[in-house]
Amino acid sequence: MTLLNTVSGITPMNEYVHLLNHNGACFRIHYWGAMPKHYNNIFHKHSFFEICYVLEGEGYYVEEQGKKYSLYANTMFLSRPDVLHQIESEEGLFILYVAFELVESESSEEWVKIIEEAKQSSKVMLHVNEETIAVLLWKSLLQQAAKTDCVLFKETITSLASSLIQSLLEVFAPFPQNKIQEALPNPNSLLLYEVKLHIRDNLSNPLKLIDVADHFHVSGRHLSRIFVSELGVSFSEFVQNERIQRAATLLKATDLPIKDVAEESGFSTVHYFTSVFTSIMGKSPGRFRDLT
């Protein structure tokens, strides 16, 4: 990440990223910063969290009661709400920083508990590496923020910022393992989601169970079980229902001949298409089109 990208990305971050809603949490961002030469400052405190990441230089982070922590490249330090602190550096530190707080009225009880634990965290300084998720997210965020002319600019930086704040909190106040496990999606649900997308995008193809299972590197039996357990229908029933829904949409929204509708929906013949469509929809394709 170049110095230019680091500094130029800060202005749009402060302009566009103020409130983040994600995964049951609502964070108010007070400011984003990047300072190539941060020298000594006086003892002070905030009513919110501030997390800093040292890119270059050496110095100290000092808290009240004389707690002093060495700072150097690839260290992060956490300033907790209402804790007096200061930064010392004779030659200057190149740091990134962000200040934020949880909007409790807009967040889940679990997040309120997590933030309370973060306020009591004994971890205030940690050495990380450049492959740490929070570091990668922070650098990616600033690089994206420097590209103000890209499509979906605000959406992209807002999404990255949400992930960054939660990753930073996880660095200093690891979430309870049972809560992490609860938050993880069911692997079968993830597979099913991808398979459903694949089916809907390829309805004009044969879509045999064994072929789709091979495409996703699972057995046909396993994929079949997932459809029954997650959706309550067989693989073939799901495909057929999707074909009928596609056909119904084409009949309503286009002037395609019924033969072409059948082909686009994955039916081998018009006769078979008409038979299945009439059985499920209660009307022939032609009659269905005339009534819409």
C-alpha positions as CSV (number, residue, x, y, z in Angstrom):
1,M,0.0,0.0,0.0
2,T,1.5,3.3,-1.1
3,L,1.6,6.4,1.1
4,L,-0.6,8.2,-1.6
5,N,-3.3,5.5,-1.4
6,T,-3.2,5.5,2.4
7,V,-3.7,9.3,2.8
8,S,-6.0,9.9,-0.2
9,G,-8.3,7.2,1.0
10,I,-9.0,8.9,4.4
11,T,-11.0,11.8,3.1
12,P,-13.7,9.7,1.3
13,M,-13.8,7.4,4.3
14,N,-14.6,10.3,6.6
15,E,-17.1,11.6,4.1
16,Y,-19.1,8.4,3.4
17,V,-18.6,5.9,6.3
18,H,-20.2,7.1,9.5
19,L,-22.7,4.4,10.5
20,L,-22.3,0.7,10.0
21,N,-25.0,-1.9,10.4
22,H,-23.9,-5.5,10.1
23,N,-24.5,-8.9,11.8
24,G,-26.7,-7.4,14.6
25,A,-24.3,-4.5,15.4
26,C,-24.6,-0.8,14.7
27,F,-21.4,1.1,14.9
28,R,-21.0,4.9,14.8
29,I,-17.6,5.9,13.3
30,H,-16.3,9.2,14.7
31,Y,-13.3,9.4,12.4
32,W,-10.7,7.6,10.2
33,G,-7.1,8.7,10.2
34,A,-3.7,8.1,8.7
35,M,-0.7,10.0,10.0
36,P,2.7,9.5,8.5
37,K,4.5,11.2,11.4
38,H,2.8,11.0,14.8
39,Y,4.9,12.5,17.6
40,N,4.3,12.9,21.3
41,N,0.9,13.9,22.5
42,I,-0.5,14.7,26.0
43,F,-2.5,12.5,28.3
44,H,-6.1,12.4,27.1
45,K,-9.1,10.2,27.0
46,H,-12.1,9.4,24.7
47,S,-15.7,8.4,25.3
48,F,-15.3,5.8,22.6
49,F,-12.8,3.2,21.3
50,E,-9.8,4.1,19.2
51,I,-7.7,1.4,17.5
52,C,-4.3,2.3,15.9
53,Y,-2.1,0.2,13.6
54,V,1.6,1.1,13.3
55,L,3.0,0.8,9.8
56,E,6.5,2.3,10.5
57,G,8.5,3.9,13.3
58,E,9.0,3.3,17.0
59,G,7.5,4.7,20.2
60,Y,5.4,3.9,23.2
61,Y,1.8,3.7,24.2
62,V,1.3,4.8,27.8
63,E,-1.8,4.4,29.9
64,E,-2.7,5.8,33.3
65,Q,-0.9,4.3,36.3
66,G,2.3,4.0,34.3
67,K,1.5,1.1,32.0
68,K,3.9,1.5,29.1
69,Y,3.9,-0.6,25.9
70,S,6.5,-0.6,23.1
71,L,5.3,0.3,19.6
72,Y,6.9,-0.7,16.4
73,A,6.0,-1.8,12.9
74,N,3.0,-4.2,12.8
75,T,1.7,-3.5,16.3
76,M,-1.9,-2.5,17.1
77,F,-3.0,-0.8,20.2
78,L,-6.4,-0.2,21.7
79,S,-7.5,2.9,23.6
80,R,-10.6,2.0,25.6
81,P,-13.3,4.5,26.6
82,D,-12.5,6.8,29.5
83,V,-8.9,5.5,29.9
84,L,-6.2,8.2,30.1
85,H,-3.5,7.5,27.6
86,Q,-0.8,9.1,25.4
87,I,1.5,8.2,22.5
88,E,5.2,8.9,22.7
89,S,7.6,9.0,19.7
90,E,10.6,11.1,19.2
91,E,11.1,10.3,15.5
92,G,7.4,9.9,14.6
93,L,5.1,6.9,13.9
94,F,3.3,6.1,10.7
95,I,-0.1,5.0,12.0
96,L,-3.6,4.2,10.8
97,Y,-6.4,4.8,13.3
98,V,-10.2,4.6,13.6
99,A,-12.5,5.8,16.4
100,F,-15.9,4.2,16.9
101,E,-18.6,3.2,19.4
102,L,-21.5,0.8,19.5
103,V,-25.0,2.2,19.1
104,E,-26.5,0.0,21.8
105,S,-30.1,0.9,21.0
106,E,-29.7,-0.4,17.5
107,S,-27.6,-3.5,18.4
108,S,-28.3,-6.9,19.7
109,E,-27.8,-7.8,23.4
110,E,-25.0,-10.1,22.4
111,W,-23.1,-7.2,20.8
112,V,-23.6,-5.1,23.9
113,K,-22.0,-7.8,26.0
114,I,-19.1,-8.1,23.5
115,I,-18.4,-4.4,23.8
116,E,-18.6,-4.4,27.5
117,E,-16.0,-7.2,27.5
118,A,-13.8,-5.2,25.1
119,K,-13.9,-2.3,27.5
120,Q,-12.4,-4.5,30.2
121,S,-9.9,-6.2,27.8
122,S,-6.4,-6.8,29.2
123,K,-5.1,-6.7,25.7
124,V,-4.2,-3.2,24.7
125,M,-1.2,-3.8,22.5
126,L,-0.6,-6.7,20.1
127,H,2.0,-7.6,17.5
128,V,0.3,-8.7,14.3
129,N,1.6,-9.6,10.8
130,E,0.7,-8.3,7.4
131,E,-1.4,-11.4,6.7
132,T,-3.7,-10.8,9.7
133,I,-7.3,-10.4,8.5
134,A,-7.7,-7.0,10.2
135,V,-4.6,-5.7,8.5
136,L,-5.5,-7.0,5.1
137,L,-9.0,-5.5,5.4
138,W,-7.6,-2.1,6.6
139,K,-5.2,-1.9,3.7
140,S,-7.8,-3.1,1.2
141,L,-10.3,-0.5,2.6
142,L,-8.0,2.4,2.1
143,Q,-7.0,1.2,-1.4
144,Q,-10.7,1.0,-2.4
145,A,-11.5,4.3,-0.8
146,A,-8.9,6.0,-3.0
147,K,-10.8,4.8,-6.1
148,T,-13.8,7.2,-5.8
149,D,-14.8,6.7,-9.4
150,C,-15.4,2.9,-9.2
151,V,-18.8,1.4,-9.6
152,L,-20.6,0.8,-6.2
153,F,-17.9,2.8,-4.5
154,K,-19.9,3.6,-1.3
155,E,-21.3,0.1,-1.0
156,T,-17.9,-1.5,-1.3
157,I,-16.1,0.6,1.3
158,T,-19.0,0.4,3.7
159,S,-18.9,-3.4,3.5
160,L,-15.2,-3.5,4.0
161,A,-15.4,-1.1,6.9
162,S,-18.0,-3.2,8.7
163,S,-15.8,-6.3,8.4
164,L,-12.8,-4.3,9.5
165,I,-14.4,-3.0,12.7
166,Q,-15.6,-6.5,13.7
167,S,-12.2,-8.0,12.9
168,L,-10.4,-5.4,15.0
169,L,-12.7,-6.1,18.0
170,E,-12.0,-9.8,17.6
171,V,-8.2,-9.1,17.8
172,F,-8.6,-7.5,21.2
173,A,-11.6,-9.2,22.7
174,P,-12.1,-12.6,21.0
175,F,-15.8,-13.5,20.8
176,P,-16.9,-16.5,22.8
177,Q,-16.3,-19.7,20.8
178,N,-19.8,-20.9,21.1
179,K,-21.1,-17.6,19.6
180,I,-18.7,-17.9,16.7
181,Q,-19.9,-21.5,16.1
182,E,-23.5,-20.3,16.2
183,A,-22.7,-17.6,13.7
184,L,-21.1,-20.0,11.2
185,P,-23.5,-21.0,8.4
186,N,-24.4,-24.7,8.0
187,P,-22.0,-26.1,5.4
188,N,-24.9,-28.0,3.8
189,S,-26.9,-24.7,3.5
190,L,-24.0,-23.1,1.8
191,L,-23.7,-25.9,-0.7
192,L,-27.4,-25.9,-1.3
193,Y,-27.4,-22.2,-1.9
194,E,-24.6,-22.6,-4.6
195,V,-26.4,-25.5,-6.2
196,K,-29.7,-23.6,-6.4
197,L,-27.9,-20.7,-8.1
198,H,-26.3,-23.2,-10.5
199,I,-29.7,-24.8,-11.4
200,R,-31.4,-21.5,-12.0
201,D,-28.6,-20.3,-14.2
202,N,-28.6,-23.5,-16.3
203,L,-32.2,-24.5,-16.6
204,S,-31.9,-24.9,-20.4
205,N,-29.4,-27.8,-19.8
206,P,-30.3,-31.3,-18.8
207,L,-29.3,-30.9,-15.0
208,K,-29.0,-34.5,-14.0
209,L,-28.4,-35.1,-10.3
210,I,-25.1,-37.0,-10.9
211,D,-23.7,-34.3,-13.2
212,V,-24.6,-31.5,-10.7
213,A,-23.1,-33.5,-7.8
214,D,-19.9,-34.0,-9.8
215,H,-19.7,-30.3,-10.6
216,F,-19.7,-29.5,-6.8
217,H,-17.4,-32.5,-6.0
218,V,-20.0,-34.3,-3.8
219,S,-21.8,-37.6,-4.2
220,G,-25.3,-37.8,-5.7
221,R,-26.6,-39.5,-2.6
222,H,-25.3,-36.6,-0.4
223,L,-26.7,-33.9,-2.6
224,S,-30.0,-35.7,-2.8
225,R,-30.2,-35.9,1.0
226,I,-29.5,-32.2,1.4
227,F,-32.4,-31.3,-0.9
228,V,-34.8,-33.5,1.1
229,S,-33.5,-32.4,4.6
230,E,-33.2,-28.7,3.8
231,L,-36.1,-28.1,1.4
232,G,-38.4,-31.1,1.8
233,V,-38.4,-31.9,-1.9
234,S,-36.2,-34.1,-4.1
235,F,-33.6,-32.8,-6.4
236,S,-35.7,-33.6,-9.5
237,E,-38.8,-32.0,-7.9
238,F,-36.9,-28.8,-7.3
239,V,-35.5,-28.7,-10.8
240,Q,-38.9,-29.3,-12.3
241,N,-40.5,-26.6,-10.1
242,E,-37.8,-24.1,-11.2
243,R,-38.4,-25.0,-14.9
244,I,-42.1,-24.3,-14.5
245,Q,-41.5,-21.0,-12.7
246,R,-39.1,-20.0,-15.5
247,A,-41.6,-21.0,-18.1
248,A,-44.4,-19.0,-16.4
249,T,-42.2,-15.9,-16.2
250,L,-41.3,-16.2,-19.9
251,L,-45.0,-16.7,-20.9
252,K,-45.9,-13.6,-18.9
253,A,-43.1,-11.3,-19.8
254,T,-42.2,-12.3,-23.4
255,D,-43.8,-13.1,-26.8
256,L,-41.6,-16.1,-27.3
257,P,-43.3,-19.0,-29.1
258,I,-44.2,-21.8,-26.7
259,K,-41.7,-24.1,-28.4
260,D,-38.9,-21.6,-27.4
261,V,-40.3,-21.2,-23.9
262,A,-40.1,-25.0,-23.5
263,E,-36.5,-25.0,-24.7
264,E,-35.4,-22.1,-22.5
265,S,-37.0,-23.8,-19.5
266,G,-35.2,-27.1,-20.2
267,F,-38.0,-29.3,-21.5
268,S,-37.1,-31.7,-24.3
269,T,-40.3,-31.5,-26.2
270,V,-43.3,-29.1,-26.4
271,H,-45.6,-32.1,-25.7
272,Y,-43.8,-32.9,-22.5
273,F,-43.6,-29.3,-21.5
274,T,-47.4,-28.8,-22.0
275,S,-48.2,-31.9,-20.1
276,V,-46.1,-31.0,-17.0
277,F,-47.0,-27.3,-17.1
278,T,-50.8,-28.1,-17.3
279,S,-50.5,-30.7,-14.4
280,I,-48.8,-28.2,-12.1
281,M,-50.3,-24.9,-13.1
282,G,-53.8,-26.2,-13.8
283,K,-53.8,-24.5,-17.2
284,S,-52.1,-25.1,-20.5
285,P,-49.2,-22.8,-21.4
286,G,-51.3,-21.1,-24.1
287,R,-54.3,-20.6,-21.7
288,F,-51.9,-19.3,-19.0
289,R,-50.5,-16.7,-21.3
290,D,-54.0,-15.6,-22.5
291,L,-55.1,-15.0,-18.9
292,T,-52.2,-12.9,-17.9
